[in-house]
């Protein structure tokens, strides 16, 4: 298990193999693979509307897309 000390606490961040998989699958750039290894076929970047403008409509649209794309399988938001 790999750990790092930060903010006065020791944090568990995964095994050596898990950390290596993430490091090898991401890059230092402004592309999506800067944070998400390209092995994932589907991903999304959401842009929230300005404060107080259209949040309910935005939420309904996101949920509709999730239902459409994941028919027959559960999904979660992390």
N, CA, C and O atoms as a Maestro MAE file, in Angstrom:
{
 s_m_m2io_version
 :::
 2.0.0
}

f_m_ct {
 s_m_title
 :::
 protein
 m_atom[312] {
  # First column is atom index #
  i_m_mmod_type
  r_m_x_coord
  r_m_y_coord
  r_m_z_coord
  i_m_residue_number
  s_m_chain_name
  s_m_pdb_residue_name
  s_m_pdb_atom_name
  i_m_atomic_number
  :::
  1 25 0.845 -1.173 0.000 1 A "UNK " " N  " 7
  2 3 0.000 0.000 0.000 1 A "UNK " " CA " 6
  3 2 0.893 1.240 0.000 1 A "UNK " " C  " 6
  4 15 1.869 1.311 0.747 1 A "UNK " " O  " 8
  5 25 0.554 2.203 -0.833 2 A "UNK " " N  " 7
  6 3 1.307 3.449 -0.906 2 A "UNK " " CA " 6
  7 2 0.582 4.487 -0.055 2 A "UNK " " C  " 6
  8 15 -0.641 4.610 -0.118 2 A "UNK " " O  " 8
  9 25 1.337 5.222 0.732 3 A "UNK " " N  " 7
  10 3 0.761 6.289 1.547 3 A "UNK " " CA " 6
  11 2 1.550 7.569 1.326 3 A "UNK " " C  " 6
  12 15 2.714 7.538 0.928 3 A "UNK " " O  " 8
  13 25 0.906 8.676 1.587 4 A "UNK " " N  " 7
  14 3 1.558 9.977 1.516 4 A "UNK " " CA " 6
  15 2 1.143 10.781 2.738 4 A "UNK " " C  " 6
  16 15 0.003 10.685 3.192 4 A "UNK " " O  " 8
  17 25 2.057 11.566 3.265 5 A "UNK " " N  " 7
  18 3 1.779 12.439 4.401 5 A "UNK " " CA " 6
  19 2 1.475 13.828 3.854 5 A "UNK " " C  " 6
  20 15 2.281 14.410 3.128 5 A "UNK " " O  " 8
  21 25 0.302 14.354 4.209 6 A "UNK " " N  " 7
  22 3 -0.078 15.683 3.749 6 A "UNK " " CA " 6
  23 2 -1.094 16.271 4.720 6 A "UNK " " C  " 6
  24 15 -1.940 15.553 5.253 6 A "UNK " " O  " 8
  25 25 -1.011 17.541 4.942 7 A "UNK " " N  " 7
  26 3 -1.959 18.254 5.811 7 A "UNK " " CA " 6
  27 2 -2.030 17.651 7.215 7 A "UNK " " C  " 6
  28 15 -3.093 17.643 7.836 7 A "UNK " " O  " 8
  29 25 -0.919 17.154 7.704 8 A "UNK " " N  " 7
  30 3 -0.882 16.615 9.044 8 A "UNK " " CA " 6
  31 2 -1.435 15.205 9.187 8 A "UNK " " C  " 6
  32 15 -1.552 14.699 10.303 8 A "UNK " " O  " 8
  33 25 -1.775 14.566 8.074 9 A "UNK " " N  " 7
  34 3 -2.327 13.208 8.118 9 A "UNK " " CA " 6
  35 2 -1.616 12.318 7.116 9 A "UNK " " C  " 6
  36 15 -1.034 12.797 6.143 9 A "UNK " " O  " 8
  37 25 -1.670 11.019 7.363 10 A "UNK " " N  " 7
  38 3 -1.150 10.049 6.413 10 A "UNK " " CA " 6
  39 2 -2.326 9.511 5.612 10 A "UNK " " C  " 6
  40 15 -3.302 9.029 6.187 10 A "UNK " " O  " 8
  41 25 -2.238 9.591 4.276 11 A "UNK " " N  " 7
  42 3 -3.325 9.191 3.388 11 A "UNK " " CA " 6
  43 2 -2.941 7.946 2.609 11 A "UNK " " C  " 6
  44 15 -1.855 7.881 2.033 11 A "UNK " " O  " 8
  45 25 -3.818 6.965 2.586 12 A "UNK " " N  " 7
  46 3 -3.615 5.761 1.789 12 A "UNK " " CA " 6
  47 2 -4.056 6.075 0.363 12 A "UNK " " C  " 6
  48 15 -5.186 6.513 0.147 12 A "UNK " " O  " 8
  49 25 -3.178 5.856 -0.607 13 A "UNK " " N  " 7
  50 3 -3.524 6.197 -1.987 13 A "UNK " " CA " 6
  51 2 -3.519 4.997 -2.921 13 A "UNK " " C  " 6
  52 15 -3.672 5.180 -4.129 13 A "UNK " " O  " 8
  53 25 -3.353 3.796 -2.428 14 A "UNK " " N  " 7
  54 3 -3.426 2.613 -3.273 14 A "UNK " " CA " 6
  55 2 -2.164 1.790 -3.236 14 A "UNK " " C  " 6
  56 15 -1.188 2.135 -2.569 14 A "UNK " " O  " 8
  57 25 -2.205 0.698 -3.963 15 A "UNK " " N  " 7
  58 3 -1.031 -0.162 -4.049 15 A "UNK " " CA " 6
  59 2 -0.074 0.415 -5.080 15 A "UNK " " C  " 6
  60 15 -0.444 1.310 -5.840 15 A "UNK " " O  " 8
  61 25 1.144 -0.086 -5.111 16 A "UNK " " N  " 7
  62 3 2.115 0.353 -6.117 16 A "UNK " " CA " 6
  63 2 1.574 0.134 -7.523 16 A "UNK " " C  " 6
  64 15 1.751 0.987 -8.393 16 A "UNK " " O  " 8
  65 25 0.912 -1.008 -7.759 17 A "UNK " " N  " 7
  66 3 0.366 -1.316 -9.091 17 A "UNK " " CA " 6
  67 2 -0.748 -0.351 -9.467 17 A "UNK " " C  " 6
  68 15 -0.819 0.079 -10.619 17 A "UNK " " O  " 8
  69 25 -1.623 0.003 -8.524 18 A "UNK " " N  " 7
  70 3 -2.711 0.946 -8.812 18 A "UNK " " CA " 6
  71 2 -2.162 2.335 -9.137 18 A "UNK " " C  " 6
  72 15 -2.611 2.991 -10.077 18 A "UNK " " O  " 8
  73 25 -1.203 2.762 -8.358 19 A "UNK " " N  " 7
  74 3 -0.597 4.069 -8.609 19 A "UNK " " CA " 6
  75 2 0.117 4.074 -9.955 19 A "UNK " " C  " 6
  76 15 0.003 5.047 -10.701 19 A "UNK " " O  " 8
  77 25 0.845 3.019 -10.281 20 A "UNK " " N  " 7
  78 3 1.544 2.933 -11.565 20 A "UNK " " CA " 6
  79 2 0.567 2.964 -12.729 20 A "UNK " " C  " 6
  80 15 0.836 3.608 -13.743 20 A "UNK " " O  " 8
  81 25 -0.575 2.272 -12.598 21 A "UNK " " N  " 7
  82 3 -1.585 2.253 -13.664 21 A "UNK " " CA " 6
  83 2 -2.108 3.656 -13.949 21 A "UNK " " C  " 6
  84 15 -2.288 4.030 -15.108 21 A "UNK " " O  " 8
  85 25 -2.348 4.422 -12.911 22 A "UNK " " N  " 7
  86 3 -2.830 5.790 -13.091 22 A "UNK " " CA " 6
  87 2 -1.741 6.670 -13.685 22 A "UNK " " C  " 6
  88 15 -2.000 7.432 -14.617 22 A "UNK " " O  " 8
  89 25 -0.530 6.574 -13.158 23 A "UNK " " N  " 7
  90 3 0.581 7.398 -13.653 23 A "UNK " " CA " 6
  91 2 0.848 7.109 -15.131 23 A "UNK " " C  " 6
  92 15 1.054 8.031 -15.921 23 A "UNK " " O  " 8
  93 25 0.843 5.831 -15.499 24 A "UNK " " N  " 7
  94 3 1.116 5.454 -16.896 24 A "UNK " " CA " 6
  95 2 -0.032 5.824 -17.824 24 A "UNK " " C  " 6
  96 15 0.187 6.025 -19.019 24 A "UNK " " O  " 8
  97 25 -1.252 5.918 -17.299 25 A "UNK " " N  " 7
  98 3 -2.414 6.177 -18.140 25 A "UNK " " CA " 6
  99 2 -2.827 7.622 -18.230 25 A "UNK " " C  " 6
  100 15 -3.794 7.939 -18.923 25 A "UNK " " O  " 8
  101 25 -2.132 8.508 -17.555 26 A "UNK " " N  " 7
  102 3 -2.470 9.923 -17.614 26 A "UNK " " CA " 6
  103 2 -1.266 10.724 -18.094 26 A "UNK " " C  " 6
  104 15 -0.143 10.220 -18.137 26 A "UNK " " O  " 8
  105 25 -1.519 11.979 -18.454 27 A "UNK " " N  " 7
  106 3 -0.434 12.818 -18.948 27 A "UNK " " CA " 6
  107 2 -0.582 14.224 -18.389 27 A "UNK " " C  " 6
  108 15 -1.657 14.615 -17.933 27 A "UNK " " O  " 8
  109 25 0.488 14.962 -18.430 28 A "UNK " " N  " 7
  110 3 0.459 16.354 -18.003 28 A "UNK " " CA " 6
  111 2 0.032 17.198 -19.199 28 A "UNK " " C  " 6
  112 15 0.850 17.553 -20.047 28 A "UNK " " O  " 8
  113 25 -1.240 17.508 -19.251 29 A "UNK " " N  " 7
  114 3 -1.760 18.295 -20.369 29 A "UNK " " CA " 6
  115 2 -3.115 18.870 -19.989 29 A "UNK " " C  " 6
  116 15 -3.582 18.710 -18.862 29 A "UNK " " O  " 8
  117 25 -3.728 19.533 -20.940 30 A "UNK " " N  " 7
  118 3 -5.057 20.091 -20.722 30 A "UNK " " CA " 6
  119 2 -6.131 19.194 -21.326 30 A "UNK " " C  " 6
  120 15 -7.291 19.593 -21.426 30 A "UNK " " O  " 8
  121 25 -5.751 17.987 -21.727 31 A "UNK " " N  " 7
  122 3 -6.712 17.051 -22.294 31 A "UNK " " CA " 6
  123 2 -7.363 16.242 -21.182 31 A "UNK " " C  " 6
  124 15 -6.924 16.292 -20.033 31 A "UNK " " O  " 8
  125 25 -8.407 15.501 -21.520 32 A "UNK " " N  " 7
  126 3 -9.105 14.703 -20.523 32 A "UNK " " CA " 6
  127 2 -8.193 13.646 -19.922 32 A "UNK " " C  " 6
  128 15 -8.383 13.258 -18.770 32 A "UNK " " O  " 8
  129 25 -7.199 13.169 -20.682 33 A "UNK " " N  " 7
  130 3 -6.305 12.142 -20.151 33 A "UNK " " CA " 6
  131 2 -5.325 12.685 -19.122 33 A "UNK " " C  " 6
  132 15 -4.505 11.939 -18.589 33 A "UNK " " O  " 8
  133 25 -5.405 13.972 -18.844 34 A "UNK " " N  " 7
  134 3 -4.617 14.509 -17.737 34 A "UNK " " CA " 6
  135 2 -5.164 13.986 -16.414 34 A "UNK " " C  " 6
  136 15 -4.442 13.954 -15.418 34 A "UNK " " O  " 8
  137 25 -6.429 13.577 -16.392 35 A "UNK " " N  " 7
  138 3 -7.043 13.114 -15.153 35 A "UNK " " CA " 6
  139 2 -7.646 11.718 -15.252 35 A "UNK " " C  " 6
  140 15 -7.766 11.026 -14.241 35 A "UNK " " O  " 8
  141 25 -8.023 11.300 -16.451 36 A "UNK " " N  " 7
  142 3 -8.714 10.023 -16.624 36 A "UNK " " CA " 6
  143 2 -7.946 9.174 -17.628 36 A "UNK " " C  " 6
  144 15 -7.776 9.591 -18.774 36 A "UNK " " O  " 8
  145 25 -7.478 7.997 -17.229 37 A "UNK " " N  " 7
  146 3 -6.773 7.133 -18.183 37 A "UNK " " CA " 6
  147 2 -7.650 6.848 -19.405 37 A "UNK " " C  " 6
  148 15 -8.857 6.659 -19.257 37 A "UNK " " O  " 8
  149 25 -7.066 6.813 -20.613 38 A "UNK " " N  " 7
  150 3 -7.845 6.663 -21.845 38 A "UNK " " CA " 6
  151 2 -8.528 5.310 -21.993 38 A "UNK " " C  " 6
  152 15 -9.274 5.112 -22.952 38 A "UNK " " O  " 8
  153 25 -8.301 4.382 -21.084 39 A "UNK " " N  " 7
  154 3 -8.963 3.083 -21.159 39 A "UNK " " CA " 6
  155 2 -10.479 3.231 -20.999 39 A "UNK " " C  " 6
  156 15 -11.235 2.361 -21.431 39 A "UNK " " O  " 8
  157 25 -10.922 4.321 -20.385 40 A "UNK " " N  " 7
  158 3 -12.350 4.544 -20.222 40 A "UNK " " CA " 6
  159 2 -12.912 5.085 -21.529 40 A "UNK " " C  " 6
  160 15 -12.494 6.143 -21.999 40 A "UNK " " O  " 8
  161 25 -13.866 4.355 -22.117 41 A "UNK " " N  " 7
  162 3 -14.411 4.746 -23.410 41 A "UNK " " CA " 6
  163 2 -15.309 5.970 -23.321 41 A "UNK " " C  " 6
  164 15 -15.296 6.820 -24.212 41 A "UNK " " O  " 8
  165 25 -16.076 6.060 -22.268 42 A "UNK " " N  " 7
  166 3 -17.066 7.136 -22.171 42 A "UNK " " CA " 6
  167 2 -16.787 7.988 -20.941 42 A "UNK " " C  " 6
  168 15 -16.595 7.472 -19.840 42 A "UNK " " O  " 8
  169 25 -16.769 9.272 -21.142 43 A "UNK " " N  " 7
  170 3 -16.607 10.208 -20.058 43 A "UNK " " CA " 6
  171 2 -17.279 11.494 -20.476 43 A "UNK " " C  " 6
  172 15 -17.603 11.674 -21.650 43 A "UNK " " O  " 8
  173 25 -17.484 12.364 -19.559 44 A "UNK " " N  " 7
  174 3 -18.148 13.629 -19.872 44 A "UNK " " CA " 6
  175 2 -17.572 14.738 -19.018 44 A "UNK " " C  " 6
  176 15 -17.158 14.524 -17.878 44 A "UNK " " O  " 8
  177 25 -17.554 15.906 -19.585 45 A "UNK " " N  " 7
  178 3 -17.214 17.107 -18.852 45 A "UNK " " CA " 6
  179 2 -18.459 17.976 -18.846 45 A "UNK " " C  " 6
  180 15 -19.000 18.305 -19.902 45 A "UNK " " O  " 8
  181 25 -18.907 18.341 -17.674 46 A "UNK " " N  " 7
  182 3 -20.111 19.154 -17.558 46 A "UNK " " CA " 6
  183 2 -19.739 20.579 -17.188 46 A "UNK " " C  " 6
  184 15 -18.867 20.814 -16.351 46 A "UNK " " O  " 8
  185 25 -20.411 21.517 -17.821 47 A "UNK " " N  " 7
  186 3 -20.224 22.925 -17.504 47 A "UNK " " CA " 6
  187 2 -21.514 23.404 -16.856 47 A "UNK " " C  " 6
  188 15 -22.583 23.354 -17.464 47 A "UNK " " O  " 8
  189 25 -21.405 23.861 -15.637 48 A "UNK " " N  " 7
  190 3 -22.584 24.326 -14.917 48 A "UNK " " CA " 6
  191 2 -22.976 25.724 -15.384 48 A "UNK " " C  " 6
  192 15 -22.114 26.543 -15.705 48 A "UNK " " O  " 8
  193 25 -24.275 25.992 -15.419 49 A "UNK " " N  " 7
  194 3 -24.710 27.346 -15.760 49 A "UNK " " CA " 6
  195 2 -24.318 28.323 -14.655 49 A "UNK " " C  " 6
  196 15 -24.037 27.904 -13.532 49 A "UNK " " O  " 8
  197 25 -24.296 29.619 -14.958 50 A "UNK " " N  " 7
  198 3 -23.962 30.615 -13.930 50 A "UNK " " CA " 6
  199 2 -24.901 30.487 -12.727 50 A "UNK " " C  " 6
  200 15 -26.023 29.996 -12.851 50 A "UNK " " O  " 8
  201 25 -24.438 30.922 -11.598 51 A "UNK " " N  " 7
  202 3 -25.202 30.812 -10.353 51 A "UNK " " CA " 6
  203 2 -26.624 31.330 -10.528 51 A "UNK " " C  " 6
  204 15 -26.853 32.442 -11.006 51 A "UNK " " O  " 8
  205 25 -27.580 30.480 -10.122 52 A "UNK " " N  " 7
  206 3 -28.975 30.882 -10.157 52 A "UNK " " CA " 6
  207 2 -29.626 30.855 -11.524 52 A "UNK " " C  " 6
  208 15 -30.762 31.310 -11.666 52 A "UNK " " O  " 8
  209 25 -28.944 30.336 -12.540 53 A "UNK " " N  " 7
  210 3 -29.496 30.353 -13.895 53 A "UNK " " CA " 6
  211 2 -29.590 28.948 -14.473 53 A "UNK " " C  " 6
  212 15 -28.577 28.368 -14.862 53 A "UNK " " O  " 8
  213 25 -30.770 28.410 -14.531 54 A "UNK " " N  " 7
  214 3 -30.998 27.172 -15.250 54 A "UNK " " CA " 6
  215 2 -30.479 25.901 -14.613 54 A "UNK " " C  " 6
  216 15 -30.273 24.913 -15.319 54 A "UNK " " O  " 8
  217 25 -30.259 25.884 -13.315 55 A "UNK " " N  " 7
  218 3 -29.717 24.677 -12.680 55 A "UNK " " CA " 6
  219 2 -30.692 23.497 -12.753 55 A "UNK " " C  " 6
  220 15 -30.270 22.364 -12.981 55 A "UNK " " O  " 8
  221 25 -31.978 23.748 -12.563 56 A "UNK " " N  " 7
  222 3 -32.952 22.647 -12.622 56 A "UNK " " CA " 6
  223 2 -33.002 22.050 -14.024 56 A "UNK " " C  " 6
  224 15 -33.029 20.828 -14.171 56 A "UNK " " O  " 8
  225 25 -33.015 22.881 -15.041 57 A "UNK " " N  " 7
  226 3 -33.029 22.399 -16.419 57 A "UNK " " CA " 6
  227 2 -31.756 21.621 -16.736 57 A "UNK " " C  " 6
  228 15 -31.800 20.582 -17.396 57 A "UNK " " O  " 8
  229 25 -30.634 22.128 -16.266 58 A "UNK " " N  " 7
  230 3 -29.350 21.453 -16.468 58 A "UNK " " CA " 6
  231 2 -29.362 20.071 -15.820 58 A "UNK " " C  " 6
  232 15 -28.967 19.087 -16.445 58 A "UNK " " O  " 8
  233 25 -29.814 19.997 -14.570 59 A "UNK " " N  " 7
  234 3 -29.872 18.716 -13.862 59 A "UNK " " CA " 6
  235 2 -30.774 17.728 -14.585 59 A "UNK " " C  " 6
  236 15 -30.421 16.556 -14.723 59 A "UNK " " O  " 8
  237 25 -31.939 18.186 -15.052 60 A "UNK " " N  " 7
  238 3 -32.848 17.293 -15.783 60 A "UNK " " CA " 6
  239 2 -32.208 16.791 -17.077 60 A "UNK " " C  " 6
  240 15 -32.371 15.624 -17.436 60 A "UNK " " O  " 8
  241 25 -31.490 17.655 -17.773 61 A "UNK " " N  " 7
  242 3 -30.827 17.252 -19.021 61 A "UNK " " CA " 6
  243 2 -29.732 16.224 -18.759 61 A "UNK " " C  " 6
  244 15 -29.600 15.258 -19.511 61 A "UNK " " O  " 8
  245 25 -28.951 16.420 -17.708 62 A "UNK " " N  " 7
  246 3 -27.886 15.461 -17.368 62 A "UNK " " CA " 6
  247 2 -28.491 14.106 -17.023 62 A "UNK " " C  " 6
  248 15 -28.023 13.077 -17.510 62 A "UNK " " O  " 8
  249 25 -29.523 14.096 -16.189 63 A "UNK " " N  " 7
  250 3 -30.156 12.835 -15.814 63 A "UNK " " CA " 6
  251 2 -30.775 12.133 -17.012 63 A "UNK " " C  " 6
  252 15 -30.718 10.907 -17.103 63 A "UNK " " O  " 8
  253 25 -31.363 12.888 -17.930 64 A "UNK " " N  " 7
  254 3 -31.937 12.285 -19.139 64 A "UNK " " CA " 6
  255 2 -30.845 11.622 -19.974 64 A "UNK " " C  " 6
  256 15 -31.041 10.520 -20.484 64 A "UNK " " O  " 8
  257 25 -29.702 12.279 -20.116 65 A "UNK " " N  " 7
  258 3 -28.587 11.691 -20.867 65 A "UNK " " CA " 6
  259 2 -28.055 10.434 -20.194 65 A "UNK " " C  " 6
  260 15 -27.755 9.450 -20.869 65 A "UNK " " O  " 8
  261 25 -27.937 10.458 -18.876 66 A "UNK " " N  " 7
  262 3 -27.460 9.280 -18.157 66 A "UNK " " CA " 6
  263 2 -28.420 8.106 -18.333 66 A "UNK " " C  " 6
  264 15 -27.992 6.972 -18.543 66 A "UNK " " O  " 8
  265 25 -29.730 8.389 -18.245 67 A "UNK " " N  " 7
  266 3 -30.706 7.308 -18.431 67 A "UNK " " CA " 6
  267 2 -30.618 6.742 -19.849 67 A "UNK " " C  " 6
  268 15 -30.685 5.528 -20.040 67 A "UNK " " O  " 8
  269 25 -30.471 7.600 -20.817 68 A "UNK " " N  " 7
  270 3 -30.398 7.182 -22.223 68 A "UNK " " CA " 6
  271 2 -29.143 6.353 -22.501 68 A "UNK " " C  " 6
  272 15 -29.206 5.353 -23.217 68 A "UNK " " O  " 8
  273 25 -28.022 6.757 -21.949 69 A "UNK " " N  " 7
  274 3 -26.750 6.096 -22.224 69 A "UNK " " CA " 6
  275 2 -26.528 4.837 -21.409 69 A "UNK " " C  " 6
  276 15 -25.695 4.005 -21.768 69 A "UNK " " O  " 8
  277 25 -27.253 4.689 -20.332 70 A "UNK " " N  " 7
  278 3 -26.993 3.548 -19.456 70 A "UNK " " CA " 6
  279 2 -28.234 2.679 -19.275 70 A "UNK " " C  " 6
  280 15 -28.466 2.134 -18.195 70 A "UNK " " O  " 8
  281 25 -29.012 2.554 -20.314 71 A "UNK " " N  " 7
  282 3 -30.233 1.744 -20.222 71 A "UNK " " CA " 6
  283 2 -29.891 0.333 -19.753 71 A "UNK " " C  " 6
  284 15 -28.993 -0.313 -20.293 71 A "UNK " " O  " 8
  285 25 -30.613 -0.130 -18.748 72 A "UNK " " N  " 7
  286 3 -30.419 -1.484 -18.266 72 A "UNK " " CA " 6
  287 2 -29.240 -1.682 -17.330 72 A "UNK " " C  " 6
  288 15 -28.965 -2.812 -16.926 72 A "UNK " " O  " 8
  289 25 -28.554 -0.639 -16.982 73 A "UNK " " N  " 7
  290 3 -27.451 -0.788 -16.033 73 A "UNK " " CA " 6
  291 2 -27.436 0.402 -15.081 73 A "UNK " " C  " 6
  292 15 -27.803 1.512 -15.466 73 A "UNK " " O  " 8
  293 25 -27.013 0.174 -13.845 74 A "UNK " " N  " 7
  294 3 -26.983 1.267 -12.881 74 A "UNK " " CA " 6
  295 2 -25.840 2.235 -13.196 74 A "UNK " " C  " 6
  296 15 -24.869 1.872 -13.860 74 A "UNK " " O  " 8
  297 25 -25.966 3.410 -12.732 75 A "UNK " " N  " 7
  298 3 -24.902 4.420 -12.881 75 A "UNK " " CA " 6
  299 2 -24.824 5.198 -11.580 75 A "UNK " " C  " 6
  300 15 -25.736 5.154 -10.755 75 A "UNK " " O  " 8
  301 25 -23.747 5.894 -11.414 76 A "UNK " " N  " 7
  302 3 -23.553 6.688 -10.225 76 A "UNK " " CA " 6
  303 2 -22.782 7.937 -10.602 76 A "UNK " " C  " 6
  304 15 -22.101 7.987 -11.626 76 A "UNK " " O  " 8
  305 25 -22.902 8.924 -9.769 77 A "UNK " " N  " 7
  306 3 -22.136 10.154 -9.937 77 A "UNK " " CA " 6
  307 2 -21.137 10.222 -8.803 77 A "UNK " " C  " 6
  308 15 -21.504 10.102 -7.634 77 A "UNK " " O  " 8
  309 25 -19.866 10.416 -9.148 78 A "UNK " " N  " 7
  310 3 -18.829 10.453 -8.124 78 A "UNK " " CA " 6
  311 2 -18.287 11.820 -7.911 78 A "UNK " " C  " 6
  312 15 -17.403 12.011 -7.077 78 A "UNK " " O  " 8
  :::
 }
 m_bond[311] {
  # First column is bond index #
  i_m_from
  i_m_to
  i_m_order
  :::
  1 1 2 1
  2 2 3 1
  3 3 4 2
  4 3 5 1
  5 5 6 1
  6 6 7 1
  7 7 8 2
  8 7 9 1
  9 9 10 1
  10 10 11 1
  11 11 12 2
  12 11 13 1
  13 13 14 1
  14 14 15 1
  15 15 16 2
  16 15 17 1
  17 17 18 1
  18 18 19 1
  19 19 20 2
  20 19 21 1
  21 21 22 1
  22 22 23 1
  23 23 24 2
  24 23 25 1
  25 25 26 1
  26 26 27 1
  27 27 28 2
  28 27 29 1
  29 29 30 1
  30 30 31 1
  31 31 32 2
  32 31 33 1
  33 33 34 1
  34 34 35 1
  35 35 36 2
  36 35 37 1
  37 37 38 1
  38 38 39 1
  39 39 40 2
  40 39 41 1
  41 41 42 1
  42 42 43 1
  43 43 44 2
  44 43 45 1
  45 45 46 1
  46 46 47 1
  47 47 48 2
  48 47 49 1
  49 49 50 1
  50 50 51 1
  51 51 52 2
  52 51 53 1
  53 53 54 1
  54 54 55 1
  55 55 56 2
  56 55 57 1
  57 57 58 1
  58 58 59 1
  59 59 60 2
  60 59 61 1
  61 61 62 1
  62 62 63 1
  63 63 64 2
  64 63 65 1
  65 65 66 1
  66 66 67 1
  67 67 68 2
  68 67 69 1
  69 69 70 1
  70 70 71 1
  71 71 72 2
  72 71 73 1
  73 73 74 1
  74 74 75 1
  75 75 76 2
  76 75 77 1
  77 77 78 1
  78 78 79 1
  79 79 80 2
  80 79 81 1
  81 81 82 1
  82 82 83 1
  83 83 84 2
  84 83 85 1
  85 85 86 1
  86 86 87 1
  87 87 88 2
  88 87 89 1
  89 89 90 1
  90 90 91 1
  91 91 92 2
  92 91 93 1
  93 93 94 1
  94 94 95 1
  95 95 96 2
  96 95 97 1
  97 97 98 1
  98 98 99 1
  99 99 100 2
  100 99 101 1
  101 101 102 1
  102 102 103 1
  103 103 104 2
  104 103 105 1
  105 105 106 1
  106 106 107 1
  107 107 108 2
  108 107 109 1
  109 109 110 1
  110 110 111 1
  111 111 112 2
  112 111 113 1
  113 113 114 1
  114 114 115 1
  115 115 116 2
  116 115 117 1
  117 117 118 1
  118 118 119 1
  119 119 120 2
  120 119 121 1
  121 121 122 1
  122 122 123 1
  123 123 124 2
  124 123 125 1
  125 125 126 1
  126 126 127 1
  127 127 128 2
  128 127 129 1
  129 129 130 1
  130 130 131 1
  131 131 132 2
  132 131 133 1
  133 133 134 1
  134 134 135 1
  135 135 136 2
  136 135 137 1
  137 137 138 1
  138 138 139 1
  139 139 140 2
  140 139 141 1
  141 141 142 1
  142 142 143 1
  143 143 144 2
  144 143 145 1
  145 145 146 1
  146 146 147 1
  147 147 148 2
  148 147 149 1
  149 149 150 1
  150 150 151 1
  151 151 152 2
  152 151 153 1
  153 153 154 1
  154 154 155 1
  155 155 156 2
  156 155 157 1
  157 157 158 1
  158 158 159 1
  159 159 160 2
  160 159 161 1
  161 161 162 1
  162 162 163 1
  163 163 164 2
  164 163 165 1
  165 165 166 1
  166 166 167 1
  167 167 168 2
  168 167 169 1
  169 169 170 1
  170 170 171 1
  171 171 172 2
  172 171 173 1
  173 173 174 1
  174 174 175 1
  175 175 176 2
  176 175 177 1
  177 177 178 1
  178 178 179 1
  179 179 180 2
  180 179 181 1
  181 181 182 1
  182 182 183 1
  183 183 184 2
  184 183 185 1
  185 185 186 1
  186 186 187 1
  187 187 188 2
  188 187 189 1
  189 189 190 1
  190 190 191 1
  191 191 192 2
  192 191 193 1
  193 193 194 1
  194 194 195 1
  195 195 196 2
  196 195 197 1
  197 197 198 1
  198 198 199 1
  199 199 200 2
  200 199 201 1
  201 201 202 1
  202 202 203 1
  203 203 204 2
  204 203 205 1
  205 205 206 1
  206 206 207 1
  207 207 208 2
  208 207 209 1
  209 209 210 1
  210 210 211 1
  211 211 212 2
  212 211 213 1
  213 213 214 1
  214 214 215 1
  215 215 216 2
  216 215 217 1
  217 217 218 1
  218 218 219 1
  219 219 220 2
  220 219 221 1
  221 221 222 1
  222 222 223 1
  223 223 224 2
  224 223 225 1
  225 225 226 1
  226 226 227 1
  227 227 228 2
  228 227 229 1
  229 229 230 1
  230 230 231 1
  231 231 232 2
  232 231 233 1
  233 233 234 1
  234 234 235 1
  235 235 236 2
  236 235 237 1
  237 237 238 1
  238 238 239 1
  239 239 240 2
  240 239 241 1
  241 241 242 1
  242 242 243 1
  243 243 244 2
  244 243 245 1
  245 245 246 1
  246 246 247 1
  247 247 248 2
  248 247 249 1
  249 249 250 1
  250 250 251 1
  251 251 252 2
  252 251 253 1
  253 253 254 1
  254 254 255 1
  255 255 256 2
  256 255 257 1
  257 257 258 1
  258 258 259 1
  259 259 260 2
  260 259 261 1
  261 261 262 1
  262 262 263 1
  263 263 264 2
  264 263 265 1
  265 265 266 1
  266 266 267 1
  267 267 268 2
  268 267 269 1
  269 269 270 1
  270 270 271 1
  271 271 272 2
  272 271 273 1
  273 273 274 1
  274 274 275 1
  275 275 276 2
  276 275 277 1
  277 277 278 1
  278 278 279 1
  279 279 280 2
  280 279 281 1
  281 281 282 1
  282 282 283 1
  283 283 284 2
  284 283 285 1
  285 285 286 1
  286 286 287 1
  287 287 288 2
  288 287 289 1
  289 289 290 1
  290 290 291 1
  291 291 292 2
  292 291 293 1
  293 293 294 1
  294 294 295 1
  295 295 296 2
  296 295 297 1
  297 297 298 1
  298 298 299 1
  299 299 300 2
  300 299 301 1
  301 301 302 1
  302 302 303 1
  303 303 304 2
  304 303 305 1
  305 305 306 1
  306 306 307 1
  307 307 308 2
  308 307 309 1
  309 309 310 1
  310 310 311 1
  311 311 312 2
  :::
 }
}
